[in-house]
Amino acid sequence: MTVRTDGRPQLRVVQWASGNIGSRALRAVLEHPDLTPAGLYAHTPDKAGRDAGELCGLGPTGVIATHDIDEIVALGADCVLYMPRACGMDEVCRLLASGANVVTTRGEFHRAASLDPAVRERIEAACESGKSSIHSTGSSPGFITEALPLALSPIQRRLDGLTIEEFADLSRRDSPGLLFDVMGFGKPPAEYNERRLSVVRDSFGPSLHMVADTLSIPLDSVEAEGEVATARRPVHIAAGTLRPGTVAAQRITVSGLRDGRPSAHRGPARLSR
């Protein structure tokens, strides 16, 4: 960290990944007066060597993307904004051990107690080694599934259960990897399986656990169930085309159970149009 002439801190920040979310975070870093872009990690090799401004819709910045974690570690940044599509614990531990604080939108870190004990031990050891920290944040999971319910709960005279509903129109989201590979849009309904449900359960389960713990009604377990609707005709969205008979809409409910019944659940309906 450096200090400006006016006494305000100037933090050197690395953006890790420049996808749909990462590119917006990168733009915010570039435009923030108290942040200095120190580097950019690109998951896809074809983005390596390109200017950070080009990858987020701004002019040239002189910050060049790299696909080499060694180059990122060597920068000695104050903070890494870790926003990949899939979490790599080895990457996170290496960043923390290097002395970089990590701010992430990965849902795995929303509740420390939900981490595998061995993984949590590795993360804590890396923080201790690098004298660093990790902070998990986001809109959902995050603000909608944690901060807002807890802020509203004190106005209730009696709280028997908590339901959070999220509806998302993803037709304009140009993220083929997320929609087709992770979420299963454009796939045959038969491929909508336990793997898809487990991804959502693992993403939002920690939030439900954390809210329940804070309200002193700890959960016994978290379960997920879902259903899909298929396209009747070709549907063209920003990420590609959904063929007739493939998944075009889906509803997933993640429920936190206590004494065999739901105490808190999140029931999003994620729609392609």
C-alpha positions as CSV (number, residue, x, y, z in Angstrom):
1,M,0.0,0.0,0.0
2,T,1.2,3.5,-0.8
3,V,-0.1,6.8,0.6
4,R,-1.0,9.7,-1.6
5,T,0.1,13.3,-0.9
6,D,-3.3,14.0,0.6
7,G,-2.8,11.2,3.1
8,R,-5.3,8.8,1.6
9,P,-4.2,5.2,1.0
10,Q,-3.6,4.0,-2.6
11,L,-4.2,0.2,-2.8
12,R,-2.7,-1.9,-5.6
13,V,-5.3,-4.3,-6.8
14,V,-5.2,-7.3,-9.1
15,Q,-8.3,-8.5,-10.9
16,W,-8.5,-12.3,-11.2
17,A,-10.6,-13.2,-14.3
18,S,-12.3,-10.8,-16.7
19,G,-15.5,-12.6,-17.5
20,N,-19.0,-11.1,-17.2
21,I,-18.6,-10.2,-13.5
22,G,-14.8,-9.8,-13.5
23,S,-14.8,-7.3,-16.3
24,R,-17.3,-5.1,-14.4
25,A,-15.1,-5.3,-11.3
26,L,-12.1,-4.5,-13.4
27,R,-13.8,-1.4,-14.8
28,A,-14.6,-0.3,-11.2
29,V,-11.0,-0.7,-10.1
30,L,-9.7,1.3,-13.1
31,E,-12.2,4.1,-12.4
32,H,-11.7,4.2,-8.6
33,P,-9.5,7.1,-7.3
34,D,-8.1,5.1,-4.4
35,L,-7.3,2.0,-6.3
36,T,-4.3,1.3,-8.6
37,P,-4.7,-1.6,-11.1
38,A,-1.6,-3.7,-10.5
39,G,-2.4,-6.6,-12.8
40,L,-5.0,-8.8,-14.5
41,Y,-5.1,-12.6,-14.5
42,A,-6.9,-14.1,-17.6
43,H,-8.2,-17.7,-17.4
44,T,-8.2,-18.1,-21.2
45,P,-4.8,-17.9,-22.9
46,D,-6.2,-15.9,-25.8
47,K,-6.7,-12.9,-23.4
48,A,-3.1,-13.0,-22.3
49,G,-1.1,-10.0,-23.7
50,R,-4.2,-7.8,-24.1
51,D,-4.7,-4.5,-22.3
52,A,-7.0,-4.5,-19.3
53,G,-8.9,-1.6,-20.7
54,E,-9.6,-3.4,-23.9
55,L,-11.1,-6.4,-21.9
56,C,-13.6,-4.2,-20.0
57,G,-14.6,-1.6,-22.6
58,L,-12.2,1.2,-21.6
59,G,-9.2,2.8,-23.3
60,P,-5.6,1.6,-23.0
61,T,-4.3,1.3,-19.4
62,G,-0.9,-0.2,-19.8
63,V,-2.0,-3.1,-17.5
64,I,-1.4,-6.3,-19.6
65,A,-3.3,-9.5,-18.8
66,T,-1.4,-12.6,-18.0
67,H,-2.2,-16.3,-17.8
68,D,0.7,-17.0,-15.4
69,I,0.1,-17.1,-11.7
70,D,3.8,-16.6,-11.0
71,E,3.6,-13.2,-12.6
72,I,0.6,-12.3,-10.5
73,V,2.3,-13.4,-7.2
74,A,5.4,-11.4,-8.2
75,L,3.4,-8.2,-8.3
76,G,3.1,-8.0,-4.5
77,A,-0.4,-6.5,-4.7
78,D,-2.3,-5.4,-1.7
79,C,-5.5,-7.2,-2.8
80,V,-6.6,-9.7,-5.4
81,L,-10.3,-9.6,-6.5
82,Y,-10.8,-13.4,-7.1
83,M,-13.8,-13.9,-9.4
84,P,-13.3,-17.1,-11.5
85,R,-16.1,-19.3,-12.7
86,A,-14.7,-22.2,-10.7
87,C,-12.8,-22.0,-7.4
88,G,-9.2,-23.3,-7.2
89,M,-8.2,-23.7,-3.6
90,D,-4.5,-24.1,-4.6
91,E,-4.7,-20.7,-6.3
92,V,-6.4,-19.1,-3.3
93,C,-3.9,-20.5,-0.8
94,R,-1.0,-19.4,-3.0
95,L,-2.3,-15.8,-3.2
96,L,-3.0,-15.6,0.5
97,A,0.5,-17.1,1.4
98,S,2.1,-14.5,-0.9
99,G,0.7,-11.7,1.3
100,A,-2.2,-10.6,-0.9
101,N,-5.5,-10.1,0.7
102,V,-8.3,-11.8,-1.3
103,V,-11.8,-10.5,-1.9
104,T,-14.0,-13.0,-3.7
105,T,-17.4,-13.6,-5.0
106,R,-17.0,-17.4,-4.6
107,G,-19.8,-18.8,-2.5
108,E,-17.6,-21.4,-0.9
109,F,-16.2,-18.8,1.5
110,H,-19.5,-17.2,2.7
111,R,-19.5,-19.4,5.9
112,A,-16.2,-20.8,7.1
113,A,-17.8,-23.6,9.0
114,S,-19.2,-25.0,5.7
115,L,-15.8,-25.5,4.3
116,D,-14.3,-29.0,4.4
117,P,-12.2,-29.0,7.6
118,A,-9.0,-29.8,5.7
119,V,-9.6,-27.0,3.2
120,R,-10.4,-24.5,6.0
121,E,-7.1,-25.5,7.7
122,R,-5.2,-24.8,4.5
123,I,-6.8,-21.4,4.0
124,E,-6.2,-20.4,7.6
125,A,-2.6,-21.6,7.4
126,A,-2.1,-19.6,4.2
127,C,-3.5,-16.4,5.8
128,E,-1.2,-16.9,8.8
129,S,1.8,-17.4,6.6
130,G,1.1,-14.4,4.4
131,K,-0.4,-12.2,7.2
132,S,-3.3,-11.8,4.9
133,S,-7.1,-12.2,4.9
134,I,-10.0,-13.4,2.7
135,H,-13.3,-11.7,2.5
136,S,-16.3,-13.2,0.7
137,T,-19.0,-11.0,-0.8
138,G,-21.6,-10.8,-3.6
139,S,-25.2,-9.9,-4.3
140,S,-26.6,-13.5,-4.4
141,P,-25.3,-15.4,-2.6
142,G,-24.4,-12.6,-0.3
143,F,-26.5,-9.4,0.2
144,I,-29.9,-10.9,-0.8
145,T,-29.4,-14.2,1.0
146,E,-27.6,-12.9,4.1
147,A,-27.5,-9.2,4.9
148,L,-31.1,-8.3,3.8
149,P,-32.9,-11.2,5.6
150,L,-31.0,-10.5,8.8
151,A,-31.8,-6.7,8.6
152,L,-35.5,-7.5,8.2
153,S,-35.8,-10.2,10.8
154,P,-35.9,-7.9,13.9
155,I,-39.2,-6.3,12.8
156,Q,-40.9,-9.7,13.0
157,R,-42.8,-10.5,16.2
158,R,-42.6,-14.2,15.3
159,L,-40.4,-15.9,12.6
160,D,-41.5,-19.5,11.7
161,G,-39.7,-19.6,8.3
162,L,-37.8,-17.5,5.8
163,T,-38.3,-17.6,2.0
164,I,-36.1,-15.8,-0.5
165,E,-37.2,-15.7,-4.1
166,E,-35.0,-14.6,-7.0
167,F,-36.1,-14.3,-10.6
168,A,-33.5,-13.7,-13.3
169,D,-33.9,-13.0,-17.0
170,L,-30.7,-14.3,-18.5
171,S,-31.5,-13.8,-22.1
172,R,-29.2,-10.8,-22.3
173,R,-26.3,-12.3,-20.4
174,D,-23.5,-13.1,-22.8
175,S,-21.9,-15.9,-20.7
176,P,-22.1,-19.2,-22.7
177,G,-19.9,-21.0,-20.2
178,L,-22.1,-20.1,-17.3
179,L,-25.5,-20.7,-19.0
180,F,-24.7,-23.7,-21.0
181,D,-21.9,-25.5,-19.2
182,V,-22.7,-24.7,-15.6
183,M,-26.4,-24.0,-15.5
184,G,-27.4,-26.5,-18.1
185,F,-29.4,-24.3,-20.5
186,G,-29.6,-25.7,-24.0
187,K,-29.1,-29.2,-22.7
188,P,-31.6,-32.1,-23.0
189,P,-33.8,-32.3,-19.8
190,A,-32.3,-35.7,-19.0
191,E,-29.0,-34.1,-18.4
192,Y,-30.5,-31.9,-15.7
193,N,-29.2,-34.1,-12.9
194,E,-27.8,-34.2,-9.3
195,R,-24.6,-32.4,-10.4
196,R,-26.6,-29.3,-11.3
197,L,-28.5,-29.4,-8.0
198,S,-25.3,-29.9,-6.0
199,V,-23.7,-26.8,-7.6
200,V,-26.6,-24.6,-6.4
201,R,-26.9,-26.4,-3.0
202,D,-23.2,-25.8,-2.4
203,S,-23.4,-22.2,-3.6
204,F,-26.4,-21.1,-1.5
205,G,-26.3,-23.6,1.4
206,P,-23.6,-21.7,3.3
207,S,-25.8,-18.5,3.2
208,L,-28.8,-20.4,4.6
209,H,-26.7,-21.9,7.3
210,M,-25.2,-18.5,8.3
211,V,-28.6,-16.8,8.5
212,A,-30.0,-19.7,10.6
213,D,-27.0,-19.7,12.9
214,T,-27.4,-15.9,13.4
215,L,-31.1,-16.4,14.3
216,S,-30.2,-19.2,16.7
217,I,-32.1,-21.8,14.7
218,P,-29.2,-23.9,13.3
219,L,-30.1,-26.2,10.4
220,D,-29.8,-30.0,10.4
221,S,-29.2,-30.2,6.6
222,V,-29.6,-28.4,3.3
223,E,-31.4,-30.0,0.3
224,A,-32.0,-28.9,-3.3
225,E,-34.7,-29.8,-5.8
226,G,-35.6,-28.5,-9.2
227,E,-37.6,-28.6,-12.4
228,V,-37.2,-27.4,-16.0
229,A,-39.2,-26.2,-19.0
230,T,-38.1,-26.8,-22.6
231,A,-38.0,-24.5,-25.6
232,R,-40.9,-25.1,-28.1
233,R,-39.0,-23.4,-30.9
234,P,-35.4,-22.1,-31.4
235,V,-34.8,-19.4,-28.9
236,H,-32.0,-16.9,-29.6
237,I,-30.3,-15.3,-26.5
238,A,-27.1,-13.4,-26.1
239,A,-25.2,-16.5,-25.1
240,G,-26.3,-18.6,-28.1
241,T,-29.3,-20.5,-29.3
242,L,-31.6,-22.9,-27.4
243,R,-32.8,-25.7,-29.6
244,P,-36.4,-27.0,-29.4
245,G,-36.7,-29.6,-26.7
246,T,-33.7,-28.3,-24.7
247,V,-33.8,-26.6,-21.3
248,A,-35.0,-23.0,-21.6
249,A,-36.1,-22.3,-18.1
250,Q,-35.5,-23.8,-14.7
251,R,-36.6,-23.4,-11.1
252,I,-34.4,-24.6,-8.2
253,T,-35.3,-24.5,-4.5
254,V,-32.6,-24.8,-1.9
255,S,-34.1,-25.6,1.5
256,G,-32.6,-25.5,5.0
257,L,-34.1,-28.2,7.2
258,R,-34.6,-28.2,10.9
259,D,-36.5,-31.0,12.7
260,G,-37.4,-32.4,9.3
261,R,-39.1,-29.3,7.9
262,P,-37.9,-26.3,6.0
263,S,-36.9,-23.3,8.2
264,A,-35.2,-21.3,5.5
265,H,-35.2,-21.7,1.7
266,R,-34.2,-19.9,-1.4
267,G,-36.4,-20.6,-4.4
268,P,-35.0,-18.9,-7.5
269,A,-36.7,-19.2,-10.9
270,R,-33.9,-18.7,-13.5
271,L,-35.4,-18.0,-16.9
272,S,-33.8,-17.6,-20.3
273,R,-36.6,-15.3,-21.5
